[in-house]
């Protein structure tokens, strides 16, 4: 809870206690690494992350938390490995979508497509997979496909990010008046967005 409320120092202290009481809990070590990374204590985050990966074993959640910590540290190679380990244990649309995003960030577009399509096979309305697949399509010049994915994501969960991305796709399609209208709706929804 503290980590979600941006009390990262307090969260780090709590996770520090958790790993003292349960040194075999991969999730606690990984959450500690994540809290330290978010608190910009990058060098301190590596040791608990290494410990988390050493004890994760058959804990899918532990591997996924390790992956999020790796992403926070900018280590996409290890993030991908951790998500793959999580998938070996629990096949889910969430993990596939997150793996797809890591592969997208690495420029491994074919692997990202495979992960997104796998996630959408499991849940055709999985908003993060739809949105992030739309980003990939936009990046690779498939603006019409991107627009459809963003619109589907937006219909599942209205977000300022998806509305802005609808605007990007419309812009790339040359539908400038509609793009401007989307950008205005995004800004009206959240004036600080941008």
C-alpha positions in Angstrom: 0.0 0.0 0.0 2.8 2.4 0.9 4.5 1.8 -2.5 1.2 2.6 -4.3 0.8 5.8 -2.2 4.3 7.0 -3.2 5.7 6.6 0.3 8.6 4.8 -1.2 11.0 5.3 1.8 8.4 3.9 4.2 7.7 1.0 1.8 11.4 0.2 1.6 11.7 0.1 5.4 8.6 -2.2 5.5 10.1 -4.5 2.9 13.4 -4.5 4.6 11.7 -5.9 7.7 9.8 -8.4 5.7 13.0 -9.9 4.2 14.5 -10.1 7.6 11.6 -12.1 8.9 11.2 -14.2 5.7 14.5 -14.4 3.8 12.9 -17.0 1.4 10.2 -14.7 0.1 11.1 -13.6 -3.4 8.2 -11.2 -3.6 9.4 -9.2 -0.5 13.0 -9.0 -1.9 11.6 -7.9 -5.3 9.3 -5.3 -3.7 12.2 -3.9 -1.7 14.2 -3.6 -4.9 11.3 -1.9 -6.6 10.9 0.5 -3.7 14.6 1.4 -3.7 14.5 1.9 -7.5 11.5 4.2 -7.2 13.3 6.1 -4.4 16.3 6.5 -6.8 18.5 4.3 -4.7 19.6 2.4 -7.8 22.8 0.9 -6.5 21.1 -0.4 -3.3 18.3 -2.0 -5.4 20.5 -4.6 -7.1 21.3 -6.8 -4.1 17.7 -7.4 -3.1 16.7 -8.0 -6.7 19.5 -10.6 -7.0 18.3 -12.2 -3.8 14.7 -12.3 -5.1 15.7 -13.9 -8.4 17.8 -16.5 -6.4 14.8 -17.6 -4.3 11.9 -17.1 -6.7 11.9 -20.7 -7.8 8.2 -21.6 -8.5 6.7 -18.3 -7.4 5.1 -16.7 -10.5 4.2 -13.6 -8.6 7.8 -13.3 -7.3 9.1 -13.5 -10.9 6.7 -10.9 -12.1 7.6 -8.5 -9.2 11.3 -9.2 -10.1 10.5 -8.2 -13.7 8.8 -5.0 -12.6 11.9 -4.2 -10.5 14.2 -4.9 -13.5 12.1 -2.6 -15.6 12.4 0.1 -13.0 16.2 -0.3 -13.1 16.2 -0.2 -16.9 17.3 -3.8 -17.2 14.9 -5.0 -19.9 16.9 -8.2 -20.6 16.4 -9.5 -17.1 12.8 -8.2 -17.0 12.1 -10.3 -20.1 13.7 -13.4 -18.5 11.7 -12.8 -15.3 8.4 -12.5 -17.1 9.2 -15.6 -19.1 9.9 -17.5 -15.9 6.5 -16.2 -14.5 4.8 -17.5 -17.7 6.3 -20.9 -17.3 4.5 -21.1 -14.0 1.2 -19.2 -14.7 0.1 -18.4 -18.2 -1.9 -15.2 -18.0 -2.9 -12.3 -20.3 -1.3 -9.9 -17.8 2.1 -11.5 -17.9 2.0 -11.9 -21.7 1.1 -8.3 -22.1 3.9 -7.1 -19.8 6.4 -9.4 -21.6 5.1 -7.9 -24.9 5.8 -4.4 -23.7 9.3 -5.3 -22.6 10.0 -6.9 -26.0 8.6 -3.8 -27.7 10.9 -1.6 -25.6 13.8 -3.8 -26.7 12.8 -3.4 -30.4 12.0 -7.1 -30.6 8.7 -6.4 -32.5 8.0 -10.0 -33.6 8.3 -11.3 -30.1 6.2 -8.4 -28.8 3.4 -9.2 -31.4 3.5 -12.8 -30.4 3.1 -11.9 -26.7 0.3 -9.4 -27.4 -1.6 -11.8 -29.6 -1.3 -14.5 -27.0 -2.7 -12.1 -24.3 -5.6 -11.1 -26.6 -6.3 -14.8 -27.4 -6.8 -15.3 -23.6 -8.7 -12.0 -23.1 -9.8 -10.1 -26.3 -10.6 -7.1 -24.2 -7.3 -6.9 -22.2 -6.8 -3.2 -22.1 -3.0 -3.0 -21.5 -2.4 -5.5 -24.3 -4.7 -3.6 -26.7 -3.1 -0.2 -25.8 0.5 -1.4 -26.0 -0.1 -3.4 -29.2 -1.5 -0.2 -30.6 1.7 1.6 -29.7 3.6 -1.1 -31.6 1.3 -0.7 -34.6 1.7 3.1 -34.5 5.5 2.7 -34.3 5.6 0.4 -37.3 3.4 2.6 -39.5 0.2 0.6 -39.2 -1.9 3.6 -38.2 -5.4 2.1 -39.0 -4.7 -1.0 -36.9 -3.3 1.2 -34.1 -6.4 3.3 -34.2 -8.7 0.2 -33.9 -6.6 -1.1 -31.0 -6.6 2.2 -29.1 -10.4 2.6 -29.6 -11.0 -0.9 -28.3 -8.7 -0.2 -25.3 -10.5 3.1 -24.6 -13.9 1.4 -24.8 -12.7 -1.1 -22.1 -11.3 1.6 -19.8 -11.4 5.2 -20.7 -8.0 6.7 -20.1 -6.3 9.9 -21.1 -3.4 7.9 -22.5 -5.6 6.0 -24.9 -7.5 9.1 -25.9 -4.2 10.8 -26.7 -3.0 7.8 -28.7 -6.3 7.8 -30.7 -5.3 11.3 -31.5 -1.8 10.2 -32.7 -3.3 7.5 -34.9 -5.8 9.9 -36.4 -3.0 12.4 -37.0 -0.9 9.8 -38.8 -4.0 8.9 -40.9 -4.3 12.6 -42.0 -7.6 13.0 -40.1 -6.3 16.2 -38.4 -9.6 17.7 -37.2 -10.5 14.4 -35.5 -7.0 14.2 -34.0 -7.3 17.7 -32.6 -10.7 16.8 -31.1 -9.1 13.7 -29.4 -6.2 15.8 -28.0 -8.7 18.3 -26.7 -10.7 15.6 -25.0 -7.6 14.2 -23.5 -6.6 17.6 -22.1 -10.1 18.3 -20.9 -9.9 15.0 -19.0 -6.5 15.8 -17.5 -5.1 19.3 -18.0 -1.7 18.2 -16.7 -1.4 15.5 -19.3 1.3 16.0 -21.9 
